[in-house]
Amino acid sequence: MLKGKKIGVIGTGKMGTVLIDALISRNIAPAAAIIASDKDKEKLHEIKQCYGVHAAEDSGKLVKASDVIILAVKPQNMLELLAQISASITKAKLVISIAAGIPTHYIEGHAEGHIRVIRTMPNTPAVIGEGATALTRGKNATESDLLIAKHIFDAVGISVEVPEELMDAVTGLSGSGPAYVFLIIEALSDAGVHMGLSRDIAVKLAAQTLLGAAKLCLSSNKHLGELKDMVTSPAGTTIAGLKALEDGKLRAALMAAVESATLRSKELGREK
């Protein structure tokens, strides 16, 4: 799918580096086909030495030499970057953005011609290959462009396509979601300590329990209610725990968290 294509990665922070690593380690693209650039020249040198990719100190030259360009920069730096590279972006090139809250029309509007843009929203577990990424197409992007983007982001987890108007909901759910899960793990481990377990054991048990349950959910065709019932015996320990969670309105609190994060994402988008 990417055979013979040059891939440019602008921004070698955490996510940019993760993508470079995945492209090479999953044999999606050879190091010789990848060009990286970053304002931090020391970081760029490290990436070149570590992965054997080409380094470009000028982002405009990177764009000219690339077929697929991944914009792995912070949202607040996007305007400055687009000013540098817009003249070099043509409709022959595919632009993939991971900048949160930046709509496709914003990127399209700051470049010349009918450019092809895929907007993505990955989350932090991508750093260990367990990310969840939502993708949406700009007005000129093709089905083939989407498949290329999916091929890249499936290398760091799973990817799904959503309409652009739902990207804020994705931010509220999977973008911010890891923080909710860390809070749940912390609370479960606190409970384990309260009941007499050591902190180390409580954290391991809590984290592995969530990991195992999540994998079971993804690998099973069963409804979540069925999976829950598999653990729940009449008048047993689990139903007592579930009643306490319902009394504490855990379900409502998590729904409210996703809603609040979604609304905040929309507010930030309007500020662009």
NORPE-V128417 format. One record per residue. N is the residue number from 0. RES is the residue in one letter. PSI is psi in whole degrees, 0 to 359 (none if undefined). OMEGA is omega in whole degrees, -180 to 180 (none if undefined). Layout:
n: [N | N]
res: [RES | RES]
psi: [PSI | PSI]
omega: [OMEGA | OMEGA]
//
This chain:
n: [0 | 1 | 2 | 3 | 4 | 5 | 6 | 7 | 8 | 9 | 10 | 11 | 12 | 13 | 14 | 15 | 16 | 17 | 18 | 19 | 20 | 21 | 22 | 23 | 24 | 25 | 26 | 27 | 28 | 29 | 30 | 31 | 32 | 33 | 34 | 35 | 36 | 37 | 38 | 39 | 40 | 41 | 42 | 43 | 44 | 45 | 46 | 47 | 48 | 49 | 50 | 51 | 52 | 53 | 54 | 55 | 56 | 57 | 58 | 59 | 60 | 61 | 62 | 63 | 64 | 65 | 66 | 67 | 68 | 69 | 70 | 71 | 72 | 73 | 74 | 75 | 76 | 77 | 78 | 79 | 80 | 81 | 82 | 83 | 84 | 85 | 86 | 87 | 88 | 89 | 90 | 91 | 92 | 93 | 94 | 95 | 96 | 97 | 98 | 99 | 100 | 101 | 102 | 103 | 104 | 105 | 106 | 107 | 108 | 109 | 110 | 111 | 112 | 113 | 114 | 115 | 116 | 117 | 118 | 119 | 120 | 121 | 122 | 123 | 124 | 125 | 126 | 127 | 128 | 129 | 130 | 131 | 132 | 133 | 134 | 135 | 136 | 137 | 138 | 139 | 140 | 141 | 142 | 143 | 144 | 145 | 146 | 147 | 148 | 149 | 150 | 151 | 152 | 153 | 154 | 155 | 156 | 157 | 158 | 159 | 160 | 161 | 162 | 163 | 164 | 165 | 166 | 167 | 168 | 169 | 170 | 171 | 172 | 173 | 174 | 175 | 176 | 177 | 178 | 179 | 180 | 181 | 182 | 183 | 184 | 185 | 186 | 187 | 188 | 189 | 190 | 191 | 192 | 193 | 194 | 195 | 196 | 197 | 198 | 199 | 200 | 201 | 202 | 203 | 204 | 205 | 206 | 207 | 208 | 209 | 210 | 211 | 212 | 213 | 214 | 215 | 216 | 217 | 218 | 219 | 220 | 221 | 222 | 223 | 224 | 225 | 226 | 227 | 228 | 229 | 230 | 231 | 232 | 233 | 234 | 235 | 236 | 237 | 238 | 239 | 240 | 241 | 242 | 243 | 244 | 245 | 246 | 247 | 248 | 249 | 250 | 251 | 252 | 253 | 254 | 255 | 256 | 257 | 258 | 259 | 260 | 261 | 262 | 263 | 264 | 265 | 266 | 267 | 268 | 269 | 270 | 271]
res: [M | L | K | G | K | K | I | G | V | I | G | T | G | K | M | G | T | V | L | I | D | A | L | I | S | R | N | I | A | P | A | A | A | I | I | A | S | D | K | D | K | E | K | L | H | E | I | K | Q | C | Y | G | V | H | A | A | E | D | S | G | K | L | V | K | A | S | D | V | I | I | L | A | V | K | P | Q | N | M | L | E | L | L | A | Q | I | S | A | S | I | T | K | A | K | L | V | I | S | I | A | A | G | I | P | T | H | Y | I | E | G | H | A | E | G | H | I | R | V | I | R | T | M | P | N | T | P | A | V | I | G | E | G | A | T | A | L | T | R | G | K | N | A | T | E | S | D | L | L | I | A | K | H | I | F | D | A | V | G | I | S | V | E | V | P | E | E | L | M | D | A | V | T | G | L | S | G | S | G | P | A | Y | V | F | L | I | I | E | A | L | S | D | A | G | V | H | M | G | L | S | R | D | I | A | V | K | L | A | A | Q | T | L | L | G | A | A | K | L | C | L | S | S | N | K | H | L | G | E | L | K | D | M | V | T | S | P | A | G | T | T | I | A | G | L | K | A | L | E | D | G | K | L | R | A | A | L | M | A | A | V | E | S | A | T | L | R | S | K | E | L | G | R | E | K]
psi: [322 | 9 | 128 | 357 | 145 | 133 | 122 | 132 | 112 | 111 | 112 | 39 | 202 | 308 | 321 | 318 | 320 | 318 | 319 | 314 | 315 | 320 | 319 | 311 | 332 | 10 | 33 | 324 | 142 | 157 | 326 | 342 | 2 | 133 | 131 | 150 | 154 | 147 | 332 | 99 | 327 | 317 | 319 | 319 | 320 | 317 | 318 | 315 | 322 | 317 | 347 | 20 | 167 | 148 | 133 | 119 | 344 | 117 | 327 | 319 | 323 | 313 | 316 | 328 | 355 | 152 | 324 | 127 | 122 | 118 | 96 | 53 | 163 | 148 | 322 | 346 | 0 | 317 | 315 | 317 | 314 | 326 | 329 | 327 | 350 | 321 | 341 | 349 | 125 | 171 | 350 | 350 | 145 | 128 | 125 | 122 | 137 | 11 | 118 | 136 | 359 | 110 | 159 | 323 | 335 | 314 | 316 | 321 | 343 | 15 | 158 | 137 | 184 | 79 | 156 | 120 | 134 | 124 | 137 | 157 | 85 | 166 | 172 | 331 | 353 | 335 | 341 | 19 | 17 | 35 | 163 | 119 | 130 | 142 | 146 | 147 | 142 | 176 | 340 | 354 | 147 | 173 | 323 | 322 | 318 | 319 | 323 | 314 | 318 | 319 | 320 | 312 | 340 | 342 | 345 | 23 | 230 | 159 | 149 | 151 | 136 | 155 | 148 | 329 | 349 | 5 | 331 | 325 | 323 | 317 | 316 | 328 | 289 | 332 | 310 | 345 | 320 | 325 | 323 | 318 | 320 | 322 | 319 | 316 | 317 | 318 | 318 | 320 | 323 | 319 | 320 | 318 | 319 | 327 | 3 | 355 | 154 | 157 | 316 | 313 | 320 | 318 | 315 | 314 | 318 | 312 | 316 | 327 | 316 | 320 | 312 | 318 | 321 | 317 | 321 | 320 | 313 | 332 | 351 | 150 | 2 | 148 | 150 | 326 | 322 | 317 | 320 | 319 | 334 | 335 | 349 | 112 | 150 | 129 | 26 | 192 | 321 | 318 | 330 | 318 | 319 | 321 | 320 | 321 | 320 | 320 | 325 | 0 | 41 | 316 | 313 | 323 | 318 | 320 | 320 | 325 | 314 | 319 | 315 | 317 | 323 | 313 | 322 | 322 | 320 | 320 | 315 | 324 | 323 | 339 | 348 | none]
omega: [178 | -178 | 179 | -179 | 174 | -178 | 178 | 178 | 180 | -176 | -179 | 172 | -175 | -175 | 178 | 179 | 178 | -180 | 177 | 180 | -178 | 179 | -178 | -175 | 178 | 178 | 176 | 177 | 177 | 180 | -178 | -179 | -176 | 177 | -180 | 173 | -179 | 177 | 178 | -175 | 179 | 178 | 180 | 179 | 179 | -180 | 179 | -179 | -175 | -172 | -179 | 179 | 174 | 178 | 178 | 180 | 179 | -177 | 178 | 178 | 177 | -179 | -180 | -176 | -173 | 174 | 178 | -178 | 178 | 180 | -177 | -179 | 178 | -178 | -177 | 179 | -174 | -178 | 179 | -180 | -179 | 178 | -179 | -170 | -172 | -178 | -177 | -178 | 177 | -179 | 177 | -176 | 177 | 179 | 178 | -178 | 174 | -178 | -177 | 174 | -180 | -178 | -178 | -177 | 177 | 180 | 179 | -177 | 180 | 177 | -178 | 176 | -177 | -175 | -178 | -175 | 169 | 176 | -180 | 175 | 176 | 174 | -169 | 177 | 173 | -178 | 175 | 177 | -179 | -178 | 172 | -175 | 172 | -180 | 175 | -176 | 169 | -173 | -178 | -179 | -177 | 175 | 177 | 177 | 180 | -180 | 177 | 180 | 178 | 180 | 180 | -173 | 172 | 178 | 179 | 179 | 176 | 178 | 179 | 176 | 176 | 173 | -175 | -179 | 179 | -179 | 177 | 176 | 176 | 178 | -179 | -178 | -174 | 178 | 179 | -173 | 180 | 179 | 177 | -178 | 177 | 178 | 179 | 178 | 179 | -180 | 178 | 179 | 175 | 180 | 178 | 177 | 179 | -179 | 172 | 179 | 174 | -179 | -178 | -180 | -179 | 179 | -180 | -179 | -179 | -178 | -179 | 178 | 178 | 179 | -179 | 180 | 179 | 179 | 177 | 178 | -177 | -176 | -176 | 175 | -178 | 174 | 180 | 177 | 177 | 179 | 179 | -179 | 178 | -178 | -167 | 178 | 177 | 178 | -177 | -176 | -174 | -179 | 176 | 177 | 179 | 178 | 179 | 178 | 177 | 177 | 179 | 177 | 179 | -179 | -179 | -179 | 179 | 177 | 179 | 179 | 179 | 179 | -179 | 180 | 178 | -179 | 178 | 177 | 178 | 178 | -180 | 178 | 180 | 180 | -179 | none]
//
